[in-house]
Amino acid sequence: MNLFDKIPSQPSHSAKDPLHALTMVGAPLAERMRPRSLDELAGQEHLVGPGKPLRVQIERDDASSMIFWGPPGVGKTTLAKIVAETTRASFIEFSAVTSGIKEIKQVMADAARAAEMHSRTILFVDEIHRFNKAQQDAFLPYVERGAIRLIGATTENPSFEIISALLSRCRVYVLEPLKEDQIVTLLRRALADRERGLGSLSLTAGEDALELIANYSSGDCRSAYNAIEVAAQLVQDDRKITKSIAAEAIQKRVLMYDRQGEEHFNLISALHKSVRNSDPDAALYWLGRMLAGGEDPLYLARRIVRMAIEDIGLAAPEALNLCLSAKDTYDFLGSPEGELALAEAVVYLALAPKSNSVYVAFGAVRDEIEHTRQEPVPLHLRNAPTKLMKELGYSDGYRYAHDEEGKVAGMDCLPESLKGRRWYQPTQEGREKLLAQRLEEIRRIRALKRS
């Protein structure tokens, strides 16, 4: 790829360019209907509405590099091309899926030479999060010198996927899923547009059909366009897209989910916090969302076991066994029957009494160990299997609890410097209320024997 072969007097993607028009022949509807200006763009009013930050940056021809972060089909590539059209710059498009470091460096070098000739270059990198650290590093010197204006698009959280040095040189704009009414408007526009859309087919569509497609697209405009394009091929002699035709074209709802990406962590967080907040309906919903998105059920089983330990604890100690049984049930039955066992476990956890006392106590103990010196075990708690160890005082003063009244001895079991420390503070929830009573009884017996 040589940039000097691509520097046009007009942007290379201009809709008025005959060559561009030829490339649109046979293109998918989503590509043909791609907005050519901010006025045609649907959604993202918080960024491109009058006086909003991205619109101001585009209208002022601000040369800053930027990252567009948002789910699929919300206009990231479209915005990049509108920026290029507005700034009258050469536009080069990369995909991080298919491009390597050699191609990147070649384009960077070409862009640097073009900059010396006062030619501006916009480099658009789709799925920039797929580039590794070394590949992202290659952009840095050219972005710093202004040889290129980098526009990256990503569906993943830039905080985790883009190196900090590059991220600090770019403005990050967060794009939101399109609303259903916005997608319906775009679908009607596509049905009416004779130049780029489906207008030449003289189709009509019921409002319920368009709403169904919009609802099932989950805010992804590209998905909605693909569905209406398929529906157009299924119409009968009356040339009308009905709700049943729309349902046939959709087949299955589009779910935004990536088992390795941020949405994975967002959903598992929602599931865990719904259980913690004793909301079984929300917990079932988030569990269902993750399973429908293709999450590994055994991953969910492991997280459910963790919830039983962390949030239910000793308030309902049987919850741990129930969750382990749910995991074993899934192992035995598989999907979809085994998923019901996970659902039962989630509902039980949501309704169970809650206690994180052991979780908090063990965290405090770990912190204590991390920040204090390693104390020796008190002599009376050590075994003395040899004569030498007995002579050194090992086991002296040890009192066998089973021989003591109440099965509690008055001796201390912590090092001298930690005597009296109390990390475990039982709650009054569920079964743990009985443990709290037992703990108070133990402390009373021990205090009496020490007095």
C-alpha positions in Angstrom: 0.0 0.0 0.0 1.5 3.3 -1.1 -0.1 6.5 0.1 1.0 8.6 -2.9 -1.1 6.4 -5.1 -4.1 7.3 -3.1 -3.9 11.1 -2.5 -6.9 12.6 -4.3 -8.0 16.2 -4.7 -11.3 15.0 -3.2 -11.7 12.5 -0.3 -11.4 9.0 -1.7 -14.8 8.0 -0.5 -16.8 10.9 -1.8 -20.4 9.9 -2.8 -20.0 12.1 -5.9 -17.0 10.2 -7.1 -18.0 7.9 -10.0 -15.5 5.3 -8.9 -17.1 5.3 -5.5 -20.5 4.9 -7.0 -19.3 1.8 -8.9 -18.0 0.2 -5.7 -21.5 0.7 -4.2 -23.1 -1.5 -6.8 -24.0 -4.8 -5.1 -22.9 -3.5 -1.7 -25.0 -4.5 1.4 -27.8 -2.1 2.2 -26.0 -1.0 5.4 -23.1 0.2 3.3 -25.2 1.9 0.7 -27.3 3.7 3.3 -24.3 4.9 5.3 -24.8 8.5 6.3 -22.7 11.0 4.3 -23.0 13.9 6.7 -23.8 14.6 10.3 -27.3 15.7 9.4 -28.0 12.2 8.0 -26.6 10.5 11.1 -29.1 9.0 13.5 -28.5 8.9 17.2 -25.4 10.0 19.2 -27.0 13.4 19.9 -24.9 13.7 23.0 -21.8 13.9 20.7 -23.0 15.4 17.4 -26.0 17.5 18.4 -25.6 21.3 18.0 -22.8 22.5 20.2 -21.8 19.0 21.4 -18.1 18.1 21.6 -17.6 15.9 18.6 -19.6 18.1 16.3 -17.6 21.1 17.4 -14.4 19.3 16.8 -15.5 18.2 13.3 -16.8 21.6 12.4 -13.6 23.4 13.6 -11.5 20.9 11.7 -9.7 20.0 14.9 -6.8 17.7 13.9 -6.7 15.8 17.2 -6.7 12.0 17.0 -9.7 10.2 18.5 -11.1 6.8 19.6 -14.7 5.9 19.0 -15.9 3.3 21.6 -19.3 1.7 21.3 -21.1 -1.5 20.4 -21.4 -2.7 16.8 -23.6 -0.9 14.3 -23.8 2.5 16.0 -21.8 4.6 13.5 -18.2 4.4 14.4 -16.9 3.9 10.8 -19.5 6.4 9.5 -18.3 9.1 11.8 -14.7 8.5 10.8 -15.6 8.9 7.1 -17.6 12.0 7.8 -14.6 13.5 9.6 -12.5 12.7 6.5 -15.1 14.3 4.2 -15.2 17.4 6.3 -11.4 17.9 6.6 -10.8 17.1 2.9 -8.1 14.6 3.8 -6.9 11.4 2.4 -8.7 8.6 4.1 -7.0 5.2 4.6 -8.9 2.4 6.3 -7.2 -0.4 8.2 -8.7 -3.4 9.9 -6.8 -4.7 12.9 -8.1 -8.2 12.0 -6.3 -8.3 8.7 -3.4 -5.8 8.9 0.0 -6.4 10.4 2.9 -4.3 11.7 4.7 -4.2 8.3 1.7 -2.6 6.6 1.3 -0.2 9.5 4.9 1.0 9.2 4.7 1.4 5.5 1.6 3.6 5.7 3.1 5.6 8.5 6.2 6.3 6.4 4.0 7.3 3.4 1.9 9.5 5.6 5.0 11.3 6.9 6.2 12.0 3.4 2.7 13.2 2.4 2.7 15.6 5.4 5.9 17.2 4.1 3.9 18.0 1.0 1.2 19.6 3.2 -1.2 16.7 2.5 -3.4 15.6 5.4 -4.0 11.9 6.1 -6.7 10.3 8.3 -5.9 6.7 9.2 -9.0 4.9 10.4 -8.3 1.6 12.3 -11.3 -0.6 12.8 -11.2 -2.9 15.9 -8.0 -1.1 17.1 -8.1 -3.1 20.3 -7.0 -6.2 18.3 -3.6 -4.6 17.7 -1.0 -5.7 20.3 1.2 -3.3 22.3 4.0 -3.3 19.7 1.6 -2.5 16.9 -0.1 0.3 18.8 3.4 1.7 19.7 4.1 2.1 16.0 1.4 4.8 15.7 2.9 7.0 18.5 5.6 9.0 16.8 3.4 9.8 13.8 0.5 10.8 15.9 2.8 13.0 18.1 4.3 14.8 15.0 0.8 15.2 13.4 1.9 13.1 10.3 -1.4 11.3 10.7 -4.7 11.9 12.3 -5.6 8.6 13.9 -9.2 7.5 14.4 -9.6 4.2 16.1 -12.9 2.3 16.5 -13.3 -0.3 19.2 -16.1 -2.3 20.9 -13.9 -2.8 23.9 -13.1 -0.5 26.8 -10.1 1.6 25.7 -8.9 1.8 29.3 -8.0 -1.9 29.1 -7.3 -2.4 25.4 -5.4 0.7 24.2 -1.9 1.5 25.5 -1.9 4.5 27.9 0.7 6.4 25.8 -1.6 6.3 22.7 -4.8 6.8 24.7 -3.4 10.0 26.3 -2.9 11.5 22.8 -6.5 10.7 21.7 -9.9 12.0 22.6 -12.3 9.2 23.5 -15.9 9.4 22.4 -18.4 6.9 23.7 -21.2 6.0 21.2 -24.5 4.5 22.5 -26.8 1.9 21.0 -29.4 3.4 18.7 -33.0 3.7 20.1 -35.8 1.6 18.6 -37.6 4.7 17.1 -34.3 5.8 15.5 -33.8 2.5 13.9 -37.4 2.5 12.6 -36.8 5.9 11.1 -33.7 4.6 9.3 -35.6 1.5 8.0 -38.3 3.7 6.6 -35.6 5.9 5.0 -34.1 2.8 3.4 -37.5 1.6 2.0 -38.1 5.0 0.4 -34.6 5.8 -1.0 -34.6 4.9 -4.7 -30.9 5.8 -5.2 -29.2 3.9 -2.4 -32.0 2.0 -0.6 -34.9 -0.3 -1.5 -37.1 2.4 -3.0 -37.0 0.9 -6.5 -38.7 -2.3 -5.1 -41.9 -0.3 -4.2 -42.2 -2.0 -0.8 -44.4 -1.1 2.1 -43.9 -2.3 5.7 -46.2 -2.5 8.6 -45.3 -0.5 11.7 -45.3 -3.7 13.8 -42.8 -5.3 11.3 -40.4 -2.4 11.6 -40.7 -2.2 15.3 -40.0 -6.0 15.6 -36.8 -5.6 13.5 -35.8 -2.6 15.6 -36.4 -4.4 18.8 -34.5 -7.5 17.8 -31.5 -5.5 16.5 -30.6 -4.5 20.1 -29.5 -1.0 19.0 -27.3 -2.3 16.0 -28.3 -0.4 12.9 -26.3 -2.7 10.6 -28.2 -5.7 11.9 -31.5 -4.0 11.3 -30.5 -3.1 7.7 -29.5 -6.7 7.1 -32.8 -7.9 8.4 -34.9 -5.6 6.3 -32.8 -6.6 3.2 -33.6 -10.2 3.8 -37.3 -9.4 4.5 -37.4 -7.6 1.1 -36.5 -10.9 -0.6 -39.3 -12.7 1.2 -42.2 -10.4 0.3 -45.2 -11.8 -1.5 -47.2 -10.3 -4.4 -48.6 -7.6 -2.3 -45.1 -6.2 -1.8 -45.6 -5.7 1.9 -43.2 -6.6 4.7 -45.5 -8.0 7.4 -44.6 -8.9 11.0 -44.4 -12.6 10.1 -42.0 -11.9 7.3 -39.9 -9.7 9.6 -39.8 -12.5 12.2 -38.7 -15.0 9.5 -36.0 -12.6 8.4 -34.7 -12.0 11.9 -34.5 -15.7 13.0 -32.8 -14.8 16.3 -32.3 -11.7 18.4 -28.9 -10.0 18.1 -27.1 -10.2 21.5 -24.2 -7.9 22.3 -21.9 -10.2 24.1 -18.2 -11.0 24.1 -17.0 -13.7 26.4 -13.6 -12.0 26.7 -14.7 -8.4 26.6 -16.1 -5.8 28.8 -19.7 -6.8 28.3 -18.8 -10.2 29.8 -17.7 -8.4 33.0 -20.6 -6.0 33.0 -23.1 -8.9 32.9 -21.5 -11.1 35.5 -21.2 -8.0 37.7 -25.0 -7.4 37.2 -25.7 -11.0 38.1 -23.6 -11.0 41.2 -25.0 -7.7 42.5 -28.6 -8.8 41.8 -28.0 -11.9 44.0 -26.4 -9.8 46.7 -29.4 -7.4 46.6 -31.8 -10.3 47.0 -33.5 -9.7 43.6 -34.3 -13.2 42.1 -36.0 -11.8 39.0 -33.0 -9.6 38.1 -30.6 -12.4 38.9 -32.5 -14.8 36.6 -32.5 -12.2 33.8 -28.8 -11.6 33.9 -28.1 -15.3 34.1 -30.4 -15.9 31.0 -28.6 -13.0 29.1 -25.2 -14.6 29.7 -26.4 -18.1 28.7 -28.1 -16.7 25.6 -24.9 -14.9 24.7 -22.9 -18.1 24.6 -21.2 -17.9 28.0 -19.7 -21.1 29.3 -22.2 -22.5 31.9 -19.4 -23.9 34.0 -17.9 -20.5 34.3 -21.3 -19.3 35.6 -21.4 -22.3 38.0 -18.0 -21.3 39.4 -19.2 -17.7 39.9 -22.4 -18.9 41.6 -20.3 -21.0 44.0 -18.3 -17.9 44.8 -21.5 -15.9 45.5 -22.5 -18.6 48.0 -19.2 -18.2 49.8 -18.8 -14.5 49.6 -22.4 -13.2 50.1 -24.4 -15.9 51.8 -21.7 -17.4 53.9 -22.6 -18.8 57.3 -26.1 -17.2 57.3 -27.2 -20.2 55.1 -24.2 -22.6 54.9 -26.2 -25.1 53.0 -26.1 -22.7 50.0 -22.6 -23.8 49.2 -23.6 -27.5 48.9 -26.6 -26.5 46.8 -24.4 -24.6 44.3 -21.9 -27.4 44.1 -24.8 -29.8 43.4 -26.0 -27.4 40.6 -22.5 -27.5 39.1 -22.5 -31.3 39.2 -26.0 -31.4 37.8 -24.9 -29.4 34.8 -21.9 -31.7 34.3 -24.4 -34.6 34.3 -27.2 -33.2 32.2 -25.5 -30.6 30.0 -27.5 -27.9 28.1 -30.3 -27.0 28.2 -31.6 -29.1 31.0 -28.6 -28.5 33.3 -29.1 -24.7 33.0 -32.2 -25.0 35.1 -30.1 -26.2 38.0 -28.0 -23.0 37.7 -31.2 -21.0 37.7 -32.5 -22.7 40.8 -29.2 -22.0 42.6 -29.3 -18.3 41.6 -32.9 -17.9 42.9 -32.0 -19.7 46.2 -28.9 -17.4 46.7 -31.0 -14.3 46.0 -33.6 -15.3 48.6 -31.2 -16.7 51.2 -30.1 -14.6 54.2 -26.9 -12.7 53.5 -23.6 -12.5 55.4 -20.2 -11.5 54.2 -18.7 -11.7 57.7 -16.2 -14.5 56.9 -15.3 -12.8 53.6 -14.5 -9.6 55.5 -12.8 -11.3 58.4 -10.5 -13.4 56.1 -9.6 -10.3 54.1 -8.7 -8.5 57.3 -6.5 -11.4 58.4 -4.7 -11.4 55.1 -4.1 -7.7 55.4 -2.8 -8.2 58.9 -0.4 -10.9 57.7 0.8 -8.7 54.8 1.5 -5.7 57.0 2.8 -7.2 60.3 5.9 -9.2 61.1 5.6 -13.0 61.0 4.9 -14.0 64.6 6.2 -17.3 66.0 3.7 -19.9 67.1 3.3 -19.7 70.9 5.1 -22.6 72.7 2.0 -24.0 74.3 0.5 -24.6 70.8 3.4 -26.5 69.5 3.7 -30.3 69.5 6.6 -31.8 71.4 7.4 -35.2 69.8 11.1 -35.2 70.9 12.9 -34.9 74.3 14.7 -31.7 73.1 11.5 -30.0 72.2 10.0 -30.9 75.6 13.1 -29.4 77.3 12.6 -26.2 75.3 9.1 -25.8 76.6 7.2 -27.0 73.6 3.5 -27.8 74.6 4.0 -26.4 78.1 0.7 -24.9 79.3 -1.4 -26.5 76.6 -4.9 -27.4 77.8 -7.0 -30.1 76.1 -10.4 -28.5 75.3 -12.3 -31.8 75.5 -11.2 -32.1 79.1 -12.5 -28.6 80.0 -15.9 -27.7 81.2 -17.9 -26.4 78.2 -15.2 -27.7 75.9 -13.4 -24.3 76.1 -10.0 -23.7 77.6 -8.9 -20.4 79.0 -5.7 -20.2 77.0 -4.9 -17.8 74.2 -4.3 -19.2 70.7 -2.8 -16.0 69.1 0.7 -14.7 69.3 1.3 -12.3 72.2 1.3 -9.2 70.0 -2.1 -10.1 68.6 -3.9 -11.1 71.8 -7.5 -10.0 71.9 -7.8 -9.3 68.2 -11.2 -10.1 66.8 -11.6 -10.3 63.0 -14.7 -12.5 62.7 -17.9 -10.5 63.6 -21.0 -12.7 63.0 -24.2 -11.1 61.8 -27.7 -11.6 63.1 -28.8 -13.1 59.7 -30.2 -16.6 59.2 -28.2 -19.4 60.7 -25.3 -17.1 61.6 -27.5 -15.6 64.4 -27.0 -18.9 66.2 -23.3 -18.8 65.6 -23.2 -15.3 67.1 -24.9 -16.6 70.2 -22.4 -19.5 70.4 -19.5 -17.2 70.0 -20.7 -15.0 72.8 -21.1 -18.0 75.0 -17.5 -19.2 74.2 -16.1 -15.7 75.0 -18.0 -15.7 78.3 -16.7 -19.1 79.4 -13.2 -18.2 78.4 -13.3 -14.9 80.3 -14.5 -16.8 83.4 -11.7 -19.3 83.3 -9.1 -16.5 82.9 -10.4 -14.6 85.9 
